[in-house]
Amino acid sequence: MRAGVVTVRLWSRRGRTVRVADVPSWVRERPDVPERMVTLVYRVGVGLGRSPRGCARLCSRVLVRSAVLGAEPSTRDEQVWIDPGRRVRTRVVVVLRADLGARIDLAYLDSVVRDAIFLDEMALLPPRQRLALWMTTLGDGTVPDIVARTGWTTSQTTRLLRTALQSVTAHSPG
């Protein structure tokens, strides 16, 4: 396998194997809650123009304050069908706003946080929806491009995109 090219096995009637170049790992796998929160805070730091070292300091400061690192979900959270990471994410966003709100314009901070939450919600989608949404929003693909690359029908692709967008927008703020 060439570097940078990932072979993704996608379900279809014909059982085709699709090669998709440069698919990030978060499109292929579902990360755990602490990893998602570190990624969320790091994306906010990058969106605010911080250096990698500044992003790492922001991650450690915010995640320790919101008690995400090392915290195991309670049994109550495991029994609820809602993703416990969304509750943790709410705490992290509150701490981020409190920590950065005095130094950064709140409208700009909210915009960066919304983008990071969008990407976090994408990580929670089923693999096919995640891939279709990633290819259209971040990969600048169109429905015919996705159909050509994956072998899905046009109606499958539009259904996957519609369902993915409904799911992401239902759980994203504003």
C-alpha positions in Angstrom: 0.0 0.0 0.0 1.3 3.4 -0.9 1.9 6.0 1.8 -1.0 8.4 2.1 -3.5 6.1 0.5 -5.9 4.2 2.6 -7.9 1.3 1.4 -11.4 1.5 2.9 -13.8 -1.4 2.6 -17.2 0.1 2.2 -20.4 -1.9 2.0 -22.2 -2.0 -1.3 -24.2 -4.5 -3.2 -21.2 -5.4 -5.3 -18.8 -5.4 -2.4 -16.3 -3.0 -4.0 -13.1 -1.9 -2.3 -12.6 1.9 -2.6 -9.3 3.6 -2.4 -9.5 7.0 -0.9 -6.4 9.2 -0.8 -5.5 11.0 2.4 -8.5 10.0 4.5 -7.7 11.1 8.1 -7.8 8.6 10.9 -10.8 10.3 12.6 -12.9 9.6 9.5 -12.1 5.8 9.8 -12.3 5.2 13.5 -14.3 6.4 16.5 -12.1 8.0 19.2 -12.8 7.8 22.9 -14.1 10.8 24.9 -10.7 12.1 26.3 -9.1 11.9 22.9 -12.1 13.8 21.4 -11.8 16.5 24.0 -8.1 17.0 23.5 -8.7 17.2 19.7 -11.5 19.7 20.3 -9.4 22.0 22.4 -6.4 21.7 20.1 -8.6 22.6 17.1 -9.8 25.7 19.0 -6.2 26.7 19.7 -5.2 26.2 16.1 -8.3 28.2 15.0 -7.2 31.0 17.3 -3.8 31.1 15.7 -1.8 29.6 18.6 1.4 27.7 18.1 1.5 23.9 18.6 3.1 24.5 22.0 0.5 27.1 22.9 -2.2 24.6 21.9 -0.7 21.9 24.1 -0.6 24.3 27.1 -4.2 25.3 26.4 -5.2 21.6 26.2 -3.6 20.8 29.5 -5.0 23.9 31.3 -8.6 23.5 30.0 -8.8 19.7 30.3 -7.5 19.6 33.9 -9.9 22.4 34.9 -12.9 20.6 33.3 -11.7 17.3 34.9 -11.7 15.3 31.6 -8.3 13.7 31.7 -8.4 10.5 33.7 -12.1 10.7 34.4 -14.0 7.6 33.8 -17.7 7.9 32.8 -20.1 7.0 35.6 -22.4 4.0 35.3 -25.3 6.5 35.0 -23.7 7.9 31.9 -23.1 4.5 30.3 -26.8 3.6 30.7 -28.0 6.7 28.9 -28.3 6.5 25.1 -26.9 10.1 24.7 -23.2 10.2 24.1 -21.5 11.1 27.4 -18.9 13.0 25.4 -21.5 15.6 24.6 -21.9 16.4 28.4 -18.1 16.5 28.8 -17.8 18.7 25.7 -20.3 21.1 27.3 -18.1 21.4 30.3 -15.0 21.8 28.2 -16.6 24.6 26.1 -17.7 26.4 29.3 -14.1 26.3 30.6 -12.8 27.4 27.2 -15.1 30.4 27.2 -14.2 31.3 30.7 -10.5 31.0 30.1 -10.3 32.7 26.7 -13.3 35.0 26.7 -11.6 37.9 28.5 -8.8 38.0 25.9 -10.5 37.1 22.7 -13.6 38.5 20.9 -16.5 36.2 22.0 -18.0 36.2 18.5 -14.8 35.0 17.0 -14.2 32.4 19.8 -17.8 31.1 19.3 -17.1 30.7 15.6 -13.9 28.7 16.2 -15.7 26.6 18.8 -18.6 25.9 16.5 -16.2 24.6 13.8 -14.4 22.4 16.3 -17.8 21.0 17.6 -18.8 20.3 14.0 -15.7 18.2 13.5 -16.3 16.5 16.8 -19.9 15.6 15.8 -18.5 14.3 12.5 -16.4 11.8 14.5 -19.6 10.4 16.0 -21.3 9.6 12.7 -21.4 6.1 11.3 -18.5 5.4 8.9 -20.3 5.8 5.6 -22.0 9.0 6.6 -18.8 10.3 8.0 -16.9 9.6 4.8 -19.6 11.1 2.6 -19.8 14.3 4.7 -16.0 14.5 4.9 -15.7 14.2 1.1 -18.2 17.0 0.5 -17.4 19.5 3.2 -13.7 19.1 3.7 -12.7 17.3 0.5 -14.5 19.7 -1.8 -16.2 16.8 -3.5 -19.7 16.8 -5.2 -22.3 14.0 -5.2 -21.1 12.8 -8.6 -17.5 12.7 -7.4 -18.5 10.6 -4.4 -20.6 8.3 -6.6 -17.6 7.8 -8.9 -15.1 7.2 -6.1 -17.2 4.9 -3.9 -19.6 3.1 -6.3 -22.6 4.1 -4.3 -25.7 5.2 -6.2 -26.8 8.8 -6.3 -29.7 8.2 -4.1 -27.6 6.3 -1.5 -25.1 9.2 -1.5 -27.8 11.9 -1.0 -29.5 9.9 1.7 -26.2 9.5 3.5 -25.4 13.2 3.3 -28.9 14.2 4.3 -28.9 11.9 7.3 -25.4 13.0 8.3 -26.2 16.7 8.1 -29.4 16.2 10.1 -27.5 14.4 12.8 -24.6 16.9 13.0 -26.9 19.9 13.0 -29.2 18.4 15.6 -26.4 18.2 18.1 -24.4 21.3 17.2 -25.0 24.7 18.8 -26.4 27.6 16.8 
